[in-house]
Amino acid sequence: MNSIDNGTAGGVAPVSEKTTGNGFLRDVWIILKRWLLKSIRNPFRMLLSLLFPIIFLVLFTAVFGQITGSALSQALGMNVNYITYLIPAIIIQTALVSAASSGVGLVDDMENGMFETMLVAPVNRTAMFLGKALSEIMLLIVQIVIILVLGYVLLWVDTGGPPSTYIETGLAGALGIIAIGIVFAIWFTAFSNIVALVIRDAESTSLTVQLLVFPLLFVSSAFVPVSSLSKWVQVVATGNPITYGVDAVRAVMLGQDVLTVPNVMEFSGIWNTLIPALAVLVVLDIVFGGIAVYYLNNAAGSEVQ
């Protein structure tokens, strides 16, 4: 009998599971449970990943909320409160920050020896990545709900408007926003794990990933309409995955087509934004997820004799 024991390496009580002959789903569950236990024992990670998005939400609405009205009206053809406009960007930023910390967690496993233990165990390498990604997704769902609630509180304080003025597509739209956040987070979670597997140093991994987060946010449709940006930034924003994530969430929030990149095909209503945006994000998920599994397989081949 083989067992997976995370012992005290991750600050978590031992988790022993029979792995010989386990199926793929069983392997996913073992990895998922381990990372969830580790997160529960260290809640500060989730709180810290919420800190920057919440600061951005409060400061940006306070500083820019009163001066962006005309620009939003011209770009969207409707009156939109800046809080409602900004929430999609904050949700995507939360997904980015949460996903960025995933690679650091993997480096921690490398440094305390747990990673090598997992490689020795007969666990499917794809299941290793998927189980870890699912644990990140479950935490992200909680974070998105917190951001949505906080956004409505700020909107209510600012305008006193009812919930129907917050998410135009209602409860189904709120669930759709969570789903979009998940689809977006997968590719960046994979990317941060790839960086961790290549660099194998916590500080360097964190710095590399974080250096990408904020520049990408500002050269996208996150904080202001793309049409109001300079020409070269508009070009960069068109190829920026954050633009597609923000546009998809914003389309659901506002209940209308807000696509800021050139149309390839025409669809009706908000689907004209959702279909191309989600198509791009799913492709990124597949590509980066495949690369992450490839590096895990390489790590197994090079480290496990």
C-alpha positions in Angstrom: 0.0 0.0 0.0 1.3 3.4 -0.9 0.2 6.5 0.9 0.3 10.3 0.4 1.1 12.0 3.7 1.5 15.7 3.8 2.4 15.5 7.4 3.7 18.7 8.9 5.4 19.8 5.6 2.5 22.1 4.7 1.3 22.7 8.2 -1.5 20.3 7.7 -2.5 17.1 9.5 -1.4 13.9 7.8 -3.7 12.8 5.0 -3.2 9.2 4.0 -4.8 7.7 1.0 -4.5 4.4 -0.8 -3.1 5.3 -4.2 -2.2 2.0 -5.8 -4.8 1.3 -8.5 -6.6 4.6 -7.9 -8.6 6.0 -10.8 -8.1 9.4 -12.2 -11.0 11.0 -10.3 -9.8 9.5 -7.0 -6.4 11.0 -7.6 -8.0 14.4 -8.3 -9.9 14.1 -5.0 -6.8 13.2 -3.0 -4.9 16.3 -4.4 -7.9 18.6 -4.0 -8.5 17.6 -0.4 -4.8 18.1 0.5 -4.6 21.6 -1.0 -8.0 22.6 0.6 -6.8 21.4 4.0 -3.6 23.4 3.5 -5.6 26.5 2.6 -8.0 26.1 5.6 -5.0 26.0 7.9 -3.6 29.2 6.3 -6.5 31.5 5.7 -4.2 34.6 5.5 -3.4 33.6 1.9 -7.0 34.1 0.8 -7.3 37.4 2.7 -4.1 38.7 1.2 -5.2 37.9 -2.3 -8.3 39.9 -1.6 -6.4 42.9 -0.2 -5.2 44.5 -3.4 -8.5 44.1 -5.3 -10.4 45.7 -2.5 -8.0 48.6 -2.2 -8.3 49.1 -6.0 -12.1 49.0 -5.8 -12.4 51.5 -2.9 -9.7 53.9 -4.2 -10.6 53.9 -7.9 -14.3 54.5 -7.2 -13.4 57.3 -4.8 -10.9 59.0 -7.1 -12.3 58.3 -10.6 -16.0 57.7 -9.9 -16.9 61.4 -10.4 -14.9 62.1 -13.5 -15.6 59.0 -15.7 -19.3 59.4 -16.3 -19.2 61.1 -19.7 -16.5 58.8 -21.0 -18.5 55.8 -20.0 -21.7 57.2 -21.5 -20.0 57.9 -24.8 -18.3 54.5 -24.9 -21.3 52.4 -23.9 -24.2 54.5 -25.0 -25.8 54.3 -21.6 -25.5 55.8 -18.2 -23.3 53.4 -16.0 -22.2 54.0 -12.5 -18.4 53.6 -12.3 -18.7 51.1 -9.4 -20.7 48.8 -11.7 -18.2 49.4 -14.5 -15.3 48.6 -12.2 -16.5 45.5 -10.5 -15.7 43.2 -13.5 -12.1 44.5 -13.5 -11.8 43.8 -9.7 -13.2 40.3 -10.2 -10.6 39.5 -12.9 -7.9 41.1 -10.7 -8.9 38.9 -7.8 -8.7 35.9 -10.1 -5.2 37.0 -11.2 -3.9 37.6 -7.7 -5.3 34.3 -6.5 -3.9 32.3 -9.4 -0.5 34.0 -9.0 -0.2 32.7 -5.5 -0.7 29.1 -6.8 2.8 28.9 -8.1 4.2 30.1 -4.8 2.4 27.3 -3.0 3.9 24.8 -5.4 7.4 26.2 -4.7 6.8 25.8 -1.0 6.1 22.1 -1.6 9.4 21.8 -3.5 11.3 23.4 -0.6 9.8 21.2 2.1 10.1 18.0 0.1 6.4 17.3 -0.4 6.6 17.8 -4.1 9.1 15.0 -4.5 7.0 12.8 -2.3 4.0 13.4 -4.6 6.1 12.6 -7.7 7.1 9.2 -6.1 3.5 8.4 -5.4 1.6 6.6 -8.2 -0.6 9.7 -8.9 -1.7 10.8 -12.4 0.2 13.9 -13.3 -2.8 15.5 -14.9 -4.8 14.8 -11.7 -2.0 16.5 -9.7 -2.5 19.7 -11.7 -6.3 19.5 -11.9 -6.8 18.8 -8.2 -4.6 21.7 -7.2 -6.5 24.0 -9.8 -9.8 22.9 -8.4 -8.8 23.9 -4.9 -7.8 27.3 -6.2 -11.2 27.6 -8.0 -13.2 26.8 -4.8 -11.4 29.5 -2.9 -11.8 31.9 -5.9 -15.6 31.3 -5.8 -15.7 32.6 -2.2 -13.6 35.6 -3.2 -15.8 36.5 -6.1 -18.9 36.4 -3.9 -17.2 38.7 -1.4 -16.3 41.2 -4.1 -19.8 41.1 -5.6 -21.3 41.8 -2.2 -18.9 44.5 -1.4 -19.5 46.1 -4.8 -23.2 46.3 -4.2 -22.7 47.8 -0.7 -20.6 50.5 -2.3 -23.2 51.1 -5.0 -26.0 51.2 -2.4 -24.1 53.8 -0.3 -23.4 55.8 -3.5 -26.8 55.7 -5.1 -29.2 53.8 -2.9 -30.2 51.7 -5.9 -31.9 48.3 -5.7 -30.0 45.1 -6.5 -31.7 45.0 -10.0 -29.6 48.0 -10.9 -26.4 46.2 -10.0 -26.4 43.0 -12.1 -28.8 43.5 -15.0 -29.0 39.8 -15.7 -30.0 38.9 -12.2 -29.1 35.8 -10.2 -28.3 33.8 -13.4 -25.9 36.6 -14.3 -24.2 36.4 -10.9 -23.6 32.7 -11.4 -22.4 33.4 -14.9 -19.9 35.9 -13.5 -18.5 33.3 -11.1 -18.2 30.8 -14.0 -16.4 33.4 -16.2 -14.0 34.1 -13.3 -13.2 30.4 -13.0 -12.6 30.0 -16.8 -10.3 33.0 -16.7 -8.4 31.9 -13.6 -7.5 28.4 -14.9 -5.0 29.6 -17.6 -3.2 32.0 -15.2 -3.1 29.3 -12.5 -1.4 27.0 -15.0 1.0 29.8 -16.0 2.0 30.5 -12.4 2.7 26.8 -11.8 4.7 26.6 -15.0 6.9 29.5 -13.7 7.2 27.7 -10.4 8.3 24.5 -12.1 10.9 26.4 -14.2 12.3 28.8 -11.7 11.8 26.8 -8.4 12.3 29.8 -6.2 9.4 31.3 -4.2 10.5 35.0 -4.4 11.5 34.8 -8.1 8.2 33.1 -8.9 6.1 35.6 -7.0 8.0 38.6 -8.6 7.8 37.2 -12.1 4.1 36.6 -12.0 3.2 39.8 -10.1 5.2 41.9 -12.6 2.8 40.7 -15.3 -0.4 41.2 -13.4 -0.4 45.0 -13.0 0.9 46.0 -16.4 -1.6 43.7 -18.1 -4.4 45.2 -16.0 -3.6 48.7 -17.1 -3.3 47.9 -20.8 -6.7 46.3 -21.0 -10.4 47.3 -20.8 -10.3 47.0 -17.0 -10.4 50.5 -15.7 -11.4 52.7 -18.7 -13.0 52.1 -22.1 -10.4 50.9 -24.7 -11.6 53.6 -27.1 -10.3 56.3 -24.7 -6.8 54.8 -24.6 -3.9 55.7 -26.9 -3.6 53.8 -30.2 -0.7 51.5 -29.2 -2.4 50.6 -25.9 -5.6 49.7 -27.9 -3.5 47.3 -30.0 -2.0 45.7 -26.9 -5.4 45.5 -25.3 -6.8 43.6 -28.2 -4.3 40.7 -27.6 -4.5 40.9 -23.8 -6.4 38.0 -22.2 -7.5 40.3 -19.4 -9.5 42.3 -21.9 -11.5 39.2 -22.8 -12.1 38.3 -19.2 -13.2 41.8 -18.2 -15.4 42.2 -21.2 -17.2 38.9 -20.6 -18.0 39.8 -17.0 -19.0 43.3 -17.9 -21.4 42.1 -20.6 -23.1 40.0 -17.9 -23.1 42.9 -15.4 -24.6 45.4 -17.9 -26.7 43.0 -19.9 -25.4 44.2 -23.2 -22.7 43.8 -25.8 -19.5 45.5 -24.6 -16.9 43.8 -26.9 -13.9 46.1 -27.2 -11.9 44.0 -29.7 -12.7 43.7 -33.5 -15.6 41.4 -34.4 -14.8 38.3 -36.3 -18.3 37.0 -36.3 -21.6 38.7 -35.3 -23.8 37.3 -32.5 -26.9 38.7 -30.9 -26.9 40.7 -27.7 -24.4 39.9 -25.0 -23.4 36.7 -26.8 -21.5 38.9 -29.2 -19.1 39.5 -26.3 -19.4 36.2 -24.4 -18.8 33.8 -27.3 -15.5 35.2 -28.6 -14.2 36.1 -25.1 -14.9 32.6 -23.7 -13.5 31.0 -26.8 -10.2 32.8 -26.3 -10.1 31.9 -22.6 -10.9 28.3 -23.1 -8.1 28.0 -25.7 -5.7 29.6 -23.2 -6.8 27.1 -20.5 -6.1 24.2 -22.8 -2.8 25.4 -23.9 -1.4 26.5 -20.6 -2.9 23.5 -18.8 -1.2 21.2 -21.2 2.1 22.9 -20.8 1.8 22.7 -17.0 1.1 18.9 -17.2 4.1 18.6 -19.6 6.4 20.2 -17.0 5.0 18.0 -14.3 5.8 15.0 -16.3 9.3 16.3 -17.0 9.8 16.9 -13.3 8.7 13.4 -12.6 11.2 12.0 -15.1 14.1 14.1 -14.0 13.6 13.9 -10.2 12.2 10.5 -9.5 14.7 7.7 -10.1 
